[in-house]
């Protein structure tokens, strides 16, 4: 039902109130409620759906607008804090779509500000933000070292007053990742944002980064984020009108060593969301396709790990697919020689924390005093 709503929002006025009840619950869980409202408002159909459903969608619009205002303001404050530093700052993901005025920002619920900066300036940027009101949350020394030695970003910063999170990246994938796109190549093809000293990735790179974020991450509960694939489909539709866009997409992916994520993105955005990807481009992307066995596995896993399930009916198959995708993401991000010790340390710390937080046993007298039977 949700996929039909995303592909054909014109048909939404035909749904019954019972269907709307289920659709709203599923859309909220996948963070696409604001997107449904934006589509219906654009088509002038909000007045033709049940009023109670329309109220939920209008409320989602208010939440999305508030969140987008907060995040664009936070990006502005970061630029203010960095004033005087000769540094190139590139907005990523949701904030980039908002600042660039792209269709992917319509109704999009973003939670933090993601920025890409040159690696050699990361320390001065971090210190400048710490001096001007941002702070790191408390981290175990092992986790802090993990971020700084192996990851593609420093630990998240949160403003003391506004409590909005800022993620400062110096790469788009961890240093330990199997794929190693060159950040310098990304920074060479950025585009300016009108009236702001900030830039966004070029069209090809913006799509490739969205696909890296989609296919190289995963959560055991959420699986692959459908919202990220919606972003990709929106970006493909929007940039398809630019001269030479399709001709340069696959070569750019190969230059950045991101041919495999692009292959998956083109296949599944076309299959699941009806993105109009030319056959010639799909044929060109076949050069980065996995083996037949891996392709069959991904064709089974991706829809089950990405598409929402009924909120009231457990789906063991989907749970298995999400767990498998989660393990795949870890396997792609870090070799086992680093991953296993890291996970072992985290498990041991959690175990220690569980014992520390356990309340002391009651004495015999205390137990009898608090007995509900006596009361």
N, C-alpha and C positions, 0 to 999 in steps of 0.2 A: 504493500500500500504506500509506504514512504517513497519507494523508488518510482512508482507511478506518479506520485505527487511532484517529485523533482523533475521528472521527464515531461509530464503533461499537466502543469498546474491549471490549465484551462478546464480540466475535468473535475476539479475539486468541488465546485458547487453541486455536483451530482451526488456527493456522499451523504449518507444518512447521519443522524446525530450519533448513533452508536459507532459508526466508522470514524467519525471525527474524534470521539472520545479516545479510541485506540491510537489514531494517527497522532494526536497531540502528545500523548504519553511517549510514544516512540520517538517523535521528533525532538521532544525535550531531552530525552536520554542521549540522543546523538548530537545535541547542540545545533540542531537545524530548525528550531522553531522560528527564530528570527528570519531565516531564509524563506520559509513558507510565507510568512507575512509580507516580506519584500516582493516575492513573486506575485502574490495576489493583489497587493497594492499597485504594482506596476501595471497589471492587467485590468485594474478597476473592478475586481471581483470580491472585495471584502464585504460589500453590502449584500452579496448573493449567497453567503454561507450562513449557517446557524449563528445567531447572535452570541450565544455562549462561547462558541468556538472563536468567533471574531474577537471577543474580549480577551481571550488567552493570547491571541496573536498580537493584539494591540499592546498588551502588557509586555510581550517579548520585544516589541519594537522599542518601547521605552527603556528596557534593560539594555538592549544592544546599543542604543544611542548614548546612554549614560556611560557604558563601558568604553565605547569608542572615543568619547570625549575625554575620559580619564587617561586613556592610553596615548592619544595624540598629544595631550597636555604633558604627560610624563616624558614623551620623546622631546618635546620642546624644552622641558626643564633640563634634560640631559645635555642637550645642545648648549643651553645657557651655561651649565656647569663646565663644559669643555671649551668655552670661549677662550681664545688665546692660544690654545694648543693647535698646532698645524697637523690635523688628523682628518683622515677621510672616514666618515661614519656612514654606514649603509644600513638602512632599515630592512628587516626580513619579515616574511610571512604576513600575519594579519595587519600589523602596523604599516608595512610597506604597501599593502593593497589600499588601506585607508588614505595614506598620504598621497599616493599616486592616482587616487580616484578611480580605481579599477572595479569592474563588475563583481569581482570576487569578494569585495568588501560588503556587498549588499546583505544586510541582515546577519553579518558574521559576528559571532561571539568570540572575542579574543580575551586572553587572560593576562598576558604580560607583554613587555616590550622586548623584542629581539633585535640586536644590533650586531653588525659585523665590522670589525676594525682590523687594521694590520697587526700582526703578531708582535712586531718590534715596539709597538706603542701601547700594548695592553697594560703594562705596569703603571705607566704615567696616567692612563685613563682611569684605571681602578683607584689609584690614590687620589686623583682629583675628585671623583665621585664620593669617596669615603670622607674627604675633607668638607664636602658640601651637603651632607645630610643623608647619604645612603649608607647602608650597613649590611654586613653579611649576617645571616642567621648562624647560630651556634652549630659548628660542625665538629665531629670527631676528627682528630689529626689525620687519621688514615683516609677519611673521605676527602678532606681538604687536599691532601697529597695526590689522591686519585684524580681529582679534578685538574690539578695543575700539571701533573706529569703526563696524563694519558688522554684527557678529554679535549673537546673542541671549544670549550668555554671555561671561564673562571666561575667559581661559585656564585650563585644568583645574588644580586643586590636588591635591597628593599628600602624604600624611603622611610625615614623615621616617622613622618607625619602622614603622608598619603598612603603608605603601605602598598604601593604599587611595585611589582617586581620587574627588574630589568636584568636581562640575560645578555652578557657581553661575549660574543663569539669571536674567535680568531681563525676558525675553520668551520666547515659545514659538516664534517664528520670527525670522529675522534682520531687521534694520532695512531691508534692501534687498529683502525678499521682496515678491512681488506681493500677498500677503495680509497684512493688518495687524491681527490681533486685539488688542483693547485689554487690556493686562495688568491694568488697574484693575478691569475687569469680572470677570476671573477671580478676583482677590483678594477681591472682594465676596461670592462665593458658595462659599467654602471651608468645609470641615467639620473639626471638632476630632478629634484622635486621643486616645483615653482615656489618661490618666496621663502624657501627654507634651506639652510646650509646642511642638507642631508641628501643622500642619494638612495636609489633602489637598484636592485640587480637588473640587468638587461632581460628582455623577454625570454630568451632561451634559458638563461641561468635561473630566472625566477621559477620557471616550470620544473627545471631539474632539481632545484633545492626543495620544492614542494614534494617531489617524488622521493628524494632522499629522506625527507622527514617522514613520509608515509611508509616506505618499504624497509627502512632501516631502524624503525622503532616499533614498539608494540607493548601492550599492557596485557597481563593475564586476564583481567576482567573486561577491558574494552576491546582488545584485539587491535585490528587496523582501523584507523579513524575514517569513517565514511566522509566526514566533513572535509578531510584533506583531499580526497579524490574529487569531491565537488569543486574545490579550489582549482585543481588541475584542469578539469573540464571547462570551467569558466575562463581560465587563462588561455587555454587552447582556442576557444571560440573567439575571445577578444583579440588575440594577437594574430589569428589566422589572416586577418585583413591587411597586415603589414607586408610590404613587398619583400619577397625572399624568406619569409618566416619558415615555411615548411622545408624549403631547400636547405636551410642552414641548421635545422634542429638536430638531426642525427649526427652530422659532422661535429657540432659543438659538444654533444654528449660524448662522443668518442674522444674528443680532445681532452675532456675533463674526466675521462675514465668512468663515465656514468651511463654507458650504453645499456646496461642491464636494467637499472631502475626505469630508464626511459621506455624500454621495451615493455615492461610490465605496465607502466602508466598508460601507454597508448592502447594496449590490448584491453585493459580493464575499464578505462574511461569510456572506450567505445562500447564494450560489451555491457557494462552495468548502467551507464548514464547516457548512452547514445551520442557520445562526442563524435563529430564529423571528421574523423582522421582519414586522410587520403590513403588509398590502397598502396600507392607508390611509396609513401613514407613508412607504412607498416612493413612493406617488403624490404625497405632499406634497413629498418630496425632489426630485422631477423638476424642480421649478422651478430647481434649481441644476445640472441636468444639462448636460454639454457638447454641442456640435454633434454631429450624427449621425456625421460623419467622425472626430472625436476619440474618440467612444464606441467606434466600431469598432476604432480603433487601440488603445485601452486594453483592450478585450476580447481582443485578440490578445496584447498585451504582458504584461498583469498575470499571467495564469496561468503564462506561460513564464518570467517574471522572478521569480516567487514560489515556484512549486512545485519541490521538489527533483528533481534528475535522478539517473540511475544513477551511482554513484560511480566505476564502471570504464569507462563509455562516454561519451566526449565528446559534447556536444550543441551544435553550432554555432548552432542556432536559439535555444536558451536563452541562449547567450553574447551573441548579437546583441540579444535582448530586454533583458538586464541592462545592456548598454552603453547602449541607448537610454533606459532608465529612469534611469540614472546621469546622462546628459546632460540629461534632462528636469528632474531635481532641481536641477542647477546653473542651468538656465534659469529655474526658479521662484524660486530663492533670490537671484539677483543679476542685474541687467541686464548686457547684453554690454559696455557701456561701462566697467563695473567688473570684470567677470569676466575678460575677455580680458587686460587688463594684469596682473591678479593671477596668472592661469595662466602668462603669459609670464615673469613674475618667478620663479615657482616652477620653471619649466622651466630657466631660465637658471642658477639656483642649483644645481639638480641636475646640470646639465651641468658647471658649475665643480667641484662636489664629485667628480664621476666622474674628472675630469682630475687633481685633487689627490691622490686616493686611489690612482691608478695607480702601481705601483712603477717606480722608475727603470730604464731599460734596462741590461742587463748588458754589461760590456766583453767584448772577445773572449777575454781570459784567464779572466775569471770564467765565461764561458759554457762554455769547454772544461773548466774544473775541475768544473763541476756536470753535465757531460754524463753521462746514464745509460749511454751506450754505453761510455765509459771505465770506469765502475764495473763 
